[in-house]
Amino acid sequence: MKISDALQGYWLTKELEFSDTTTPGYHRTFARFVVFMSDCDIEAVTSADIRRFLLHLKNDFGLSRRTVSDAWVPLSSLWTWAEIELGIPHAIRGKVKRPPFTKQVIRPFDEQDIQKLLAVLPVTATGAERPTATRDRALVLTLLDSGIRASELCALTVGDYTPQTGRLHIRHGKGDKARVVVVGVRTQKALWRWGTVRGAARSNAPLFPSTRGGGHLRRDTLKHLLTRLGKRAGVERVHPHRFRHTFAVTFLRNGGNAIMLQELLGHTDLSMVRNYVRLAEQDFGAARRQSPADNWRL
């Protein structure tokens, strides 16, 4: 059976189990693997082929060690399924170890970083007014104040936000789990200002729409937007997840507890939260309020 044919059966079994954030990465890895193996019979794939493919991702695509390690996961999942469904030997278990990677040190933004980012929002590099400045200020402060993931922010609708309380309803978090987060007063004001500029919108309309067609902002578009802002502001490594790190560490430093942080971030366990706790303890109690935007008077 061709790898592509096996994948059809795999997705019929597995697709409902995965979240919308997990599925694209699996599809991307499988597509690259099919091309790399010239869509040969899945029974003919060996452990050596898997190793060669992982090296191919590193050397030819220039992917990071973390990304190559992540690519091992869907391949292992495919062969676990094929072992049961097709009765073929597992080409990975006990034969191809997941490639190791060095975890990056968590470096949250500081107040000056955020101030620099906000300062470049109103105008372009040439001094022209940025038409999306109001939307982007609300977007940046929402990321900072809520700790939500990029995919969660992009999926937000107007109806997911309750202006009276500052609540954001995350309907489909990681693992398709829903939760509620709250933003501070200054972020609420930025969202109010964005609403007045935008005008009336239906409850199912994107809270942060794309400038092209008005649909939901794409994750890659959000990433590029923040990267460009970072370059103009002279702030390194500006990406959505760094705002999440900043929220988590600031929350703990301002007196929040780890269990509540776990709920707000949507983590299934405390393992990642412990990393934030260790970092926060370096300067615990540095401020009193839990909202970074309010505390820094943004």
Residue frames as qw, qx, qy, qz and C-alpha x, y, z in Angstrom:
[[0.000, 0.887, 0.461, 0.000, 0.00, 0.00, 0.00],
 [0.371, 0.556, -0.037, 0.743, 1.34, 3.44, -0.95],
 [0.268, -0.180, -0.501, 0.803, 2.14, 5.81, 1.90],
 [0.246, -0.054, -0.088, -0.964, -0.45, 8.29, 0.60],
 [0.615, -0.264, -0.598, -0.440, -3.13, 5.57, 0.59],
 [0.541, -0.271, -0.684, 0.407, -2.22, 4.57, 4.13],
 [0.095, -0.049, -0.277, 0.955, -2.48, 8.20, 5.18],
 [0.447, -0.263, -0.365, -0.773, -6.07, 8.36, 3.96],
 [0.701, -0.363, -0.611, -0.063, -6.95, 5.56, 6.37],
 [0.450, -0.115, -0.485, 0.741, -4.88, 7.14, 9.12],
 [0.100, -0.099, 0.076, -0.987, -6.76, 10.44, 8.90],
 [0.585, -0.335, -0.496, -0.548, -10.13, 8.70, 8.82],
 [0.700, -0.350, -0.579, 0.226, -9.18, 7.20, 12.17],
 [0.536, -0.253, -0.330, 0.735, -7.28, 10.07, 13.76],
 [0.146, 0.440, 0.166, 0.870, -8.47, 13.43, 12.47],
 [0.459, -0.715, -0.308, -0.427, -11.24, 13.90, 15.02],
 [0.763, -0.458, -0.284, 0.358, -8.74, 13.26, 17.82],
 [0.526, -0.020, -0.014, 0.850, -6.52, 16.22, 16.92],
 [0.013, 0.794, 0.281, -0.539, -7.05, 19.92, 17.49],
 [0.525, 0.834, 0.147, 0.085, -6.96, 22.46, 14.69],
 [0.076, -0.905, 0.416, 0.048, -3.52, 23.54, 15.89],
 [0.612, -0.355, 0.695, 0.128, -2.05, 20.01, 15.78],
 [0.786, 0.430, 0.444, -0.005, -3.37, 18.84, 12.41],
 [0.456, 0.874, -0.158, -0.057, -1.43, 21.27, 10.14],
 [0.187, -0.716, 0.672, 0.031, 1.93, 20.18, 11.56],
 [0.689, -0.029, 0.724, -0.010, 1.10, 16.52, 10.99],
 [0.695, 0.664, 0.269, -0.055, -0.04, 17.20, 7.43],
 [0.213, 0.903, -0.366, -0.074, 3.14, 19.15, 6.70],
 [0.382, -0.509, 0.771, 0.042, 5.41, 16.37, 7.98],
 [0.725, 0.212, 0.654, -0.030, 3.51, 13.67, 6.08],
 [0.581, 0.804, 0.062, -0.110, 3.56, 15.68, 2.84],
 [0.061, 0.816, -0.570, -0.069, 7.33, 16.07, 3.07],
 [0.532, -0.291, 0.795, -0.024, 7.76, 12.41, 3.89],
 [0.766, 0.458, 0.441, -0.098, 5.68, 11.26, 0.91],
 [0.466, 0.859, -0.206, -0.050, 7.81, 13.36, -1.42],
 [0.191, -0.706, 0.682, -0.012, 11.04, 12.23, 0.21],
 [0.539, -0.118, 0.834, -0.029, 10.08, 8.56, -0.15],
 [0.236, 0.167, -0.643, -0.709, 8.56, 9.03, -3.64],
 [0.731, -0.036, 0.149, -0.665, 5.32, 7.66, -2.19],
 [0.339, 0.241, -0.906, -0.083, 6.65, 4.11, -2.01],
 [0.704, -0.378, -0.566, -0.205, 4.84, 1.25, -0.30],
 [0.417, -0.746, 0.284, -0.435, 4.61, 1.89, 3.42],
 [0.965, -0.243, 0.093, 0.018, 5.67, -1.70, 4.05],
 [0.795, 0.381, -0.101, 0.462, 8.99, -0.97, 2.34],
 [0.035, -0.863, 0.224, -0.451, 9.93, 1.94, 4.63],
 [0.776, -0.089, -0.485, 0.393, 12.78, 1.08, 7.00],
 [0.493, -0.781, -0.178, 0.339, 14.12, 2.62, 10.18],
 [0.516, -0.175, 0.260, 0.797, 17.09, 3.86, 8.15],
 [0.138, 0.562, 0.495, 0.648, 14.67, 5.72, 5.87],
 [0.346, -0.870, -0.351, -0.030, 13.15, 7.47, 8.88],
 [0.573, -0.568, 0.051, 0.589, 16.60, 8.55, 10.07],
 [0.412, 0.131, 0.416, 0.800, 17.51, 9.82, 6.61],
 [0.033, -0.748, -0.494, -0.442, 14.28, 11.79, 6.44],
 [0.449, -0.841, -0.211, 0.214, 14.90, 13.47, 9.80],
 [0.534, -0.348, 0.243, 0.731, 18.40, 14.42, 8.65],
 [0.265, 0.447, 0.538, 0.664, 16.86, 15.72, 5.42],
 [0.197, -0.886, -0.397, -0.135, 14.61, 18.04, 7.43],
 [0.519, -0.734, 0.020, 0.437, 17.58, 19.37, 9.35],
 [0.498, -0.273, 0.419, 0.709, 20.11, 19.68, 6.52],
 [0.228, 0.313, 0.621, 0.681, 17.99, 20.45, 3.45],
 [0.163, -0.799, -0.486, -0.314, 15.09, 22.37, 5.00],
 [0.236, 0.396, -0.349, 0.816, 17.24, 23.99, 7.66],
 [0.598, -0.633, -0.305, -0.386, 14.71, 23.19, 10.39],
 [0.225, -0.653, 0.543, -0.478, 15.62, 23.63, 14.03],
 [0.196, 0.133, -0.951, 0.197, 16.39, 20.67, 16.26],
 [0.359, 0.180, 0.615, -0.678, 13.09, 21.27, 18.06],
 [0.651, 0.382, -0.103, -0.648, 11.12, 21.19, 14.80],
 [0.495, 0.313, -0.793, -0.170, 12.89, 18.02, 13.63],
 [0.026, -0.030, 0.898, -0.438, 12.13, 16.43, 16.99],
 [0.514, 0.276, 0.368, -0.724, 8.49, 17.42, 16.63],
 [0.608, 0.370, -0.465, -0.526, 8.39, 15.78, 13.16],
 [0.165, 0.181, -0.964, 0.101, 9.26, 12.45, 14.77],
 [0.373, 0.116, 0.656, -0.646, 5.93, 12.47, 16.64],
 [0.716, 0.361, 0.030, -0.597, 3.49, 12.21, 13.67],
 [0.524, 0.406, -0.724, -0.190, 5.69, 9.58, 12.01],
 [0.003, 0.121, -0.925, 0.361, 5.66, 7.47, 15.16],
 [0.529, 0.233, 0.446, -0.684, 1.88, 7.96, 15.38],
 [0.665, 0.410, -0.355, -0.514, 1.46, 6.80, 11.77],
 [0.443, 0.282, -0.851, -0.014, 3.39, 3.59, 12.36],
 [0.227, -0.002, 0.799, -0.557, 1.59, 2.88, 15.61],
 [0.663, 0.334, 0.176, -0.646, -1.66, 3.09, 13.64],
 [0.621, 0.452, -0.546, -0.336, -0.26, 1.04, 10.73],
 [0.064, 0.264, -0.936, 0.223, 0.97, -1.68, 13.09],
 [0.404, 0.197, 0.721, -0.527, -2.59, -2.21, 14.33],
 [0.611, 0.530, 0.136, -0.572, -4.55, -1.43, 11.18],
 [0.648, 0.597, -0.402, -0.250, -2.25, -2.91, 8.53],
 [0.959, -0.243, 0.143, 0.040, -0.32, -5.44, 10.56],
 [0.669, 0.581, -0.253, 0.388, 3.11, -4.12, 9.53],
 [0.694, -0.287, -0.335, 0.569, 6.12, -3.94, 11.87],
 [0.161, -0.970, -0.099, 0.151, 6.67, -0.64, 13.68],
 [0.699, 0.501, -0.074, 0.505, 9.57, 1.11, 11.92],
 [0.041, 0.745, -0.230, 0.625, 10.23, 3.57, 14.75],
 [0.705, -0.629, 0.130, -0.301, 9.45, 2.16, 18.20],
 [0.828, -0.428, 0.323, 0.165, 12.65, 0.95, 19.83],
 [0.775, 0.256, 0.310, 0.488, 14.57, 1.65, 16.62],
 [0.300, 0.528, 0.104, 0.788, 14.57, 5.40, 15.99],
 [0.324, -0.504, -0.504, 0.622, 14.86, 7.61, 19.04],
 [0.106, 0.944, 0.303, 0.071, 13.19, 10.97, 19.08],
 [0.538, 0.441, -0.139, 0.705, 15.91, 13.51, 18.18],
 [0.427, -0.598, -0.406, 0.543, 16.96, 15.52, 21.24],
 [0.216, 0.720, 0.137, 0.645, 16.90, 19.29, 21.37],
 [0.334, -0.118, -0.458, 0.815, 17.96, 21.98, 23.80],
 [0.091, -0.815, -0.573, 0.009, 15.07, 23.83, 25.37],
 [0.241, 0.588, 0.004, 0.772, 15.31, 27.57, 24.91],
 [0.243, -0.244, -0.547, 0.763, 15.69, 29.72, 27.99],
 [0.016, -0.810, -0.575, -0.110, 12.48, 31.61, 28.76],
 [0.294, -0.113, -0.069, 0.947, 13.10, 35.32, 28.30],
 [0.100, 0.790, 0.598, -0.093, 9.98, 37.41, 28.87],
 [0.239, 0.689, 0.129, 0.672, 9.67, 40.96, 27.62],
 [0.305, -0.372, -0.459, 0.747, 10.38, 43.76, 30.05],
 [0.141, 0.807, 0.404, -0.407, 8.48, 47.02, 30.27],
 [0.025, -0.651, 0.348, 0.675, 10.90, 48.83, 27.95],
 [0.201, 0.015, 0.867, 0.455, 10.47, 46.17, 25.25],
 [0.159, 0.634, 0.757, -0.002, 6.70, 46.61, 25.23],
 [0.022, 0.827, 0.133, -0.546, 6.94, 50.39, 25.30],
 [0.121, -0.435, 0.586, 0.673, 9.21, 50.27, 22.24],
 [0.180, 0.264, 0.890, 0.326, 6.81, 48.00, 20.37],
 [0.100, 0.776, 0.590, -0.200, 3.84, 50.23, 21.11],
 [0.101, -0.717, 0.097, 0.683, 5.81, 53.33, 20.12],
 [0.077, -0.252, 0.680, 0.685, 6.31, 52.13, 16.53],
 [0.301, 0.428, 0.851, -0.045, 2.68, 51.09, 16.03],
 [0.274, 0.749, 0.308, -0.518, 1.17, 54.42, 14.89],
 [0.404, 0.795, -0.254, -0.374, 3.34, 55.00, 11.80],
 [0.946, 0.277, 0.020, 0.169, 5.28, 53.04, 9.19],
 [0.716, -0.256, 0.123, 0.638, 9.04, 53.17, 8.72],
 [0.334, 0.382, 0.311, 0.804, 8.52, 56.01, 6.22],
 [0.006, 0.120, 0.329, -0.937, 6.43, 58.05, 8.65],
 [0.429, -0.212, -0.484, -0.733, 3.06, 57.27, 7.07],
 [0.586, -0.221, 0.432, -0.649, 0.09, 56.49, 9.30],
 [0.052, 0.057, -0.993, -0.089, -0.46, 52.76, 9.76],
 [0.552, -0.214, -0.324, -0.739, -4.09, 51.93, 8.93],
 [0.774, -0.268, -0.568, -0.079, -4.06, 48.93, 11.29],
 [0.195, 0.399, -0.557, 0.702, -2.45, 50.74, 14.23],
 [0.554, -0.325, 0.271, -0.717, -5.57, 50.69, 16.43],
 [0.950, -0.024, -0.210, -0.228, -6.24, 47.02, 15.75],
 [0.728, 0.294, -0.509, 0.353, -2.61, 46.12, 16.33],
 [0.074, -0.456, 0.525, -0.715, -2.37, 47.95, 19.66],
 [0.779, -0.231, 0.180, -0.554, -5.41, 46.06, 20.90],
 [0.928, 0.183, -0.321, -0.032, -3.92, 42.84, 19.54],
 [0.460, 0.422, -0.589, 0.514, -0.52, 43.31, 21.22],
 [0.292, -0.384, 0.494, -0.724, -2.06, 44.22, 24.58],
 [0.891, -0.106, -0.014, -0.441, -4.46, 41.27, 24.39],
 [0.826, 0.238, -0.475, 0.191, -1.57, 38.86, 23.85],
 [0.228, 0.423, -0.565, 0.670, 0.33, 40.46, 26.72],
 [0.409, -0.304, 0.377, -0.774, -2.58, 40.60, 29.16],
 [0.879, -0.047, 0.038, -0.472, -4.19, 37.21, 28.54],
 [0.350, -0.448, 0.820, 0.069, -1.35, 34.81, 27.76],
 [0.841, 0.333, 0.339, -0.258, -3.38, 33.16, 25.01],
 [0.611, -0.079, 0.615, 0.491, -1.76, 31.23, 22.17],
 [0.056, 0.290, -0.422, -0.857, -1.43, 32.68, 18.68],
 [0.153, -0.224, -0.862, -0.428, -4.00, 30.25, 17.28],
 [0.139, -0.595, -0.727, 0.313, -6.43, 31.14, 20.07],
 [0.012, -0.551, -0.074, 0.831, -6.11, 34.86, 19.43],
 [0.106, 0.147, -0.616, -0.767, -6.61, 34.42, 15.69],
 [0.181, -0.338, -0.897, -0.221, -9.76, 32.37, 16.31],
 [0.004, -0.411, -0.558, 0.721, -11.44, 34.93, 18.59],
 [0.047, 0.595, 0.597, 0.536, -14.74, 36.42, 17.46],
 [0.143, -0.456, 0.078, -0.875, -16.46, 39.63, 18.52],
 [0.741, -0.450, -0.225, -0.445, -18.90, 37.53, 20.56],
 [0.807, -0.096, -0.468, 0.348, -16.06, 35.88, 22.47],
 [0.304, 0.141, -0.337, 0.880, -15.25, 39.18, 24.17],
 [0.299, -0.772, -0.561, -0.005, -17.38, 40.59, 27.00],
 [0.253, 0.592, -0.113, 0.757, -16.55, 44.32, 27.29],
 [0.514, -0.734, -0.039, -0.442, -18.32, 44.74, 30.63],
 [0.835, -0.522, 0.173, 0.023, -15.98, 42.29, 32.38],
 [0.088, 0.768, -0.612, -0.164, -12.95, 42.10, 30.09],
 [0.721, -0.139, 0.677, -0.048, -13.49, 38.37, 29.61],
 [0.424, 0.469, -0.613, -0.474, -12.31, 36.46, 26.58],
 [0.873, -0.019, 0.406, -0.269, -13.90, 33.08, 25.89],
 [0.098, 0.481, -0.811, -0.318, -11.38, 30.67, 24.35],
 [0.854, 0.096, 0.084, -0.505, -13.70, 28.13, 22.73],
 [0.973, 0.207, -0.081, 0.068, -11.14, 25.76, 21.23],
 [0.223, -0.824, 0.521, 0.005, -7.88, 25.76, 23.14],
 [0.254, 0.433, -0.862, -0.067, -5.21, 23.08, 22.95],
 [0.015, 0.093, 0.980, -0.176, -6.87, 19.69, 23.15],
 [0.249, -0.456, -0.576, -0.631, -10.10, 21.42, 22.11],
 [0.370, -0.510, -0.647, 0.429, -10.62, 22.60, 25.70],
 [0.023, -0.803, -0.241, -0.545, -12.53, 25.80, 26.40],
 [0.494, -0.400, -0.427, 0.644, -11.57, 28.33, 29.07],
 [0.012, 0.948, 0.240, 0.207, -12.02, 31.97, 30.04],
 [0.568, -0.072, -0.169, 0.802, -9.30, 34.59, 30.52],
 [0.086, -0.931, -0.325, 0.140, -9.54, 38.21, 31.63],
 [0.521, 0.385, 0.006, 0.761, -7.71, 41.32, 30.39],
 [0.303, -0.433, -0.379, 0.760, -6.99, 44.50, 32.33],
 [0.170, 0.819, 0.348, -0.425, -8.51, 47.95, 32.03],
 [0.008, 0.664, -0.390, -0.638, -5.96, 49.35, 29.58],
 [0.135, -0.024, 0.892, 0.431, -6.40, 46.42, 27.25],
 [0.205, 0.626, 0.736, -0.155, -10.16, 46.81, 27.56],
 [0.124, 0.805, 0.046, -0.579, -9.76, 50.44, 26.52],
 [0.052, -0.414, 0.684, 0.598, -7.62, 49.43, 23.53],
 [0.162, 0.269, 0.927, 0.204, -10.29, 46.91, 22.51],
 [0.175, 0.761, 0.497, -0.379, -12.99, 49.56, 22.95],
 [0.056, 0.703, -0.272, -0.655, -11.02, 51.98, 20.77],
 [0.104, -0.138, 0.860, 0.480, -10.58, 49.30, 18.12],
 [0.199, 0.505, 0.838, -0.052, -14.31, 48.64, 18.21],
 [0.165, 0.805, 0.235, -0.519, -15.13, 52.32, 17.66],
 [0.025, 0.558, -0.544, -0.626, -12.74, 52.54, 14.71],
 [0.127, 0.019, 0.945, 0.301, -13.96, 49.30, 13.22],
 [0.509, -0.040, -0.174, -0.842, -17.66, 49.98, 13.64],
 [0.801, -0.078, 0.346, -0.482, -20.50, 47.54, 14.17],
 [0.318, 0.346, -0.860, -0.198, -19.68, 43.88, 13.58],
 [0.846, -0.207, -0.319, -0.374, -21.59, 40.65, 13.96],
 [0.673, -0.593, 0.401, -0.185, -20.88, 38.47, 16.98],
 [0.932, 0.014, 0.316, 0.177, -19.37, 35.75, 14.78],
 [0.498, 0.825, -0.167, 0.208, -17.03, 38.19, 13.01],
 [0.759, 0.051, -0.333, 0.557, -13.30, 37.91, 13.81],
 [0.392, -0.854, -0.164, 0.301, -12.24, 40.09, 16.73],
 [0.226, -0.680, 0.414, 0.561, -8.96, 40.76, 14.90],
 [0.797, 0.525, 0.289, -0.071, -9.77, 40.46, 11.20],
 [0.622, -0.031, 0.410, 0.666, -7.28, 40.21, 8.38],
 [0.121, 0.599, -0.096, -0.786, -6.83, 43.23, 6.16],
 [0.215, 0.200, -0.746, -0.598, -7.39, 40.95, 3.20],
 [0.434, -0.237, -0.777, -0.390, -11.00, 39.92, 2.93],
 [0.460, -0.471, 0.200, -0.726, -11.85, 40.55, 6.58],
 [0.878, -0.171, -0.438, -0.092, -11.54, 36.90, 7.59],
 [0.754, -0.642, 0.048, 0.133, -9.69, 35.61, 10.62],
 [0.062, 0.850, -0.523, -0.018, -6.08, 36.70, 10.95],
 [0.927, 0.163, -0.331, 0.074, -3.75, 33.83, 10.08],
 [0.765, -0.583, 0.065, 0.265, -1.10, 32.63, 12.51],
 [0.699, 0.086, 0.201, 0.681, 1.70, 33.19, 10.01],
 [0.130, 0.759, 0.203, 0.605, 0.38, 36.71, 9.29],
 [0.535, -0.838, -0.044, -0.100, 0.38, 37.44, 13.03],
 [0.818, -0.321, 0.132, 0.459, 3.91, 36.11, 13.35],
 [0.532, 0.378, 0.223, 0.725, 5.18, 38.25, 10.46],
 [0.131, -0.874, -0.191, -0.427, 3.41, 41.32, 11.85],
 [0.647, -0.757, 0.044, 0.083, 5.09, 40.97, 15.23],
 [0.789, -0.070, 0.194, 0.579, 8.47, 40.22, 13.67],
 [0.344, 0.616, 0.212, 0.676, 8.29, 43.40, 11.58],
 [0.345, -0.891, -0.086, -0.281, 7.28, 45.45, 14.61],
 [0.799, -0.518, 0.082, 0.295, 10.18, 43.99, 16.56],
 [0.675, 0.203, 0.193, 0.682, 12.70, 44.91, 13.86],
 [0.096, 0.760, 0.167, 0.621, 11.43, 48.48, 13.70],
 [0.526, -0.820, -0.018, -0.224, 11.40, 48.79, 17.49],
 [0.269, 0.624, -0.661, 0.319, 14.83, 47.23, 17.93],
 [0.665, -0.333, 0.528, -0.411, 13.42, 44.41, 20.08],
 [0.231, 0.323, -0.892, -0.217, 14.73, 40.91, 19.39],
 [0.138, -0.123, -0.982, 0.033, 12.71, 37.70, 19.23],
 [0.433, 0.136, 0.266, -0.851, 9.25, 39.22, 19.05],
 [0.348, -0.075, -0.850, -0.388, 6.85, 36.34, 18.56],
 [0.608, -0.468, -0.259, -0.587, 3.41, 35.43, 19.98],
 [0.817, -0.304, -0.473, 0.127, 4.66, 32.87, 22.48],
 [0.420, 0.132, -0.390, 0.809, 7.01, 35.36, 24.10],
 [0.356, -0.411, 0.015, -0.840, 3.96, 37.41, 25.10],
 [0.836, -0.333, -0.371, -0.228, 2.58, 34.24, 26.69],
 [0.693, -0.030, -0.462, 0.553, 5.81, 33.80, 28.65],
 [0.091, 0.305, -0.215, 0.923, 5.66, 37.44, 29.76],
 [0.602, -0.443, -0.173, -0.642, 2.08, 37.11, 30.97],
 [0.860, -0.259, -0.438, 0.036, 2.87, 33.95, 32.93],
 [0.580, 0.025, -0.409, 0.704, 5.95, 35.29, 34.69],
 [0.084, -0.341, 0.104, -0.930, 4.36, 38.66, 35.43],
 [0.691, -0.432, -0.339, -0.469, 1.23, 36.97, 36.78],
 [0.814, -0.268, -0.436, 0.274, 3.30, 34.99, 39.28],
 [0.407, 0.134, -0.279, 0.859, 5.49, 37.95, 40.25],
 [0.258, -0.366, -0.019, -0.894, 2.35, 39.94, 40.96],
 [0.384, -0.174, 0.658, -0.624, 1.06, 37.37, 43.43],
 [0.816, 0.121, -0.236, -0.514, -0.92, 34.98, 41.23],
 [0.643, -0.345, 0.674, -0.112, -0.77, 31.29, 42.14],
 [0.050, -0.311, 0.853, 0.415, 0.44, 28.42, 39.97],
 [0.302, 0.342, 0.888, -0.060, -2.87, 26.53, 39.90],
 [0.337, 0.781, 0.299, -0.433, -4.76, 29.54, 38.63],
 [0.091, 0.662, -0.512, -0.540, -2.01, 30.19, 36.06],
 [0.243, -0.037, 0.941, 0.233, -2.34, 26.62, 34.82],
 [0.346, 0.606, 0.693, -0.182, -6.04, 27.22, 34.21],
 [0.211, 0.839, 0.002, -0.502, -5.49, 30.57, 32.51],
 [0.018, 0.560, -0.683, -0.469, -2.83, 29.17, 30.18],
 [0.868, 0.229, -0.104, -0.429, -4.83, 26.04, 29.41],
 [0.231, 0.465, -0.852, 0.066, -2.10, 23.61, 30.45],
 [0.827, -0.211, -0.443, -0.275, -3.11, 20.05, 31.33],
 [0.808, -0.369, -0.312, 0.338, -0.46, 19.76, 34.04],
 [0.295, -0.942, 0.040, 0.152, 1.93, 21.89, 36.07],
 [0.821, -0.055, 0.199, 0.533, 5.18, 20.90, 34.33],
 [0.392, 0.552, 0.174, 0.715, 5.45, 24.05, 32.19],
 [0.315, -0.883, -0.134, -0.320, 4.07, 26.24, 34.96],
 [0.783, -0.524, 0.003, 0.336, 6.92, 25.10, 37.22],
 [0.612, 0.219, 0.148, 0.746, 9.38, 26.66, 34.77],
 [0.020, -0.748, -0.176, -0.640, 7.55, 29.96, 35.09],
 [0.647, -0.750, -0.133, -0.037, 7.53, 29.64, 38.87],
 [0.783, -0.235, 0.030, 0.575, 11.31, 29.17, 38.97],
 [0.379, 0.406, 0.176, 0.813, 11.81, 32.23, 36.77],
 [0.264, -0.793, -0.243, -0.493, 9.31, 34.35, 38.67],
 [0.738, -0.613, -0.194, 0.206, 10.93, 33.54, 42.01],
 [0.610, 0.137, -0.031, 0.780, 14.00, 35.47, 40.87],
 [0.007, 0.147, -0.064, 0.987, 11.98, 38.64, 41.37],
 [0.239, -0.523, -0.814, -0.077, 8.81, 37.59, 43.16],
 [0.204, -0.795, -0.464, 0.333, 6.48, 40.37, 44.21],
 [0.388, -0.003, 0.189, 0.902, 8.10, 42.94, 41.91],
 [0.231, -0.191, -0.208, -0.931, 4.69, 44.54, 41.34],
 [0.342, 0.096, 0.688, -0.632, 1.22, 44.40, 42.84],
 [0.674, 0.387, 0.126, -0.616, -1.17, 44.22, 39.95],
 [0.699, 0.021, 0.701, 0.137, -1.65, 41.18, 37.76],
 [0.608, 0.742, 0.276, 0.052, -2.24, 43.04, 34.48],
 [0.618, -0.108, 0.201, 0.752, 1.07, 43.88, 32.74],
 [0.206, 0.580, 0.375, 0.693, -0.65, 46.52, 30.63],
 [0.364, -0.874, -0.247, -0.209, -2.14, 48.25, 33.69],
 [0.717, -0.572, -0.003, 0.397, 0.98, 47.97, 35.80],
 [0.546, -0.054, 0.290, 0.784, 3.19, 49.40, 33.07],
 [0.175, 0.714, 0.225, -0.639, 0.62, 52.09, 32.23],
 [0.294, 0.005, 0.694, 0.657, 0.50, 51.15, 28.58]]
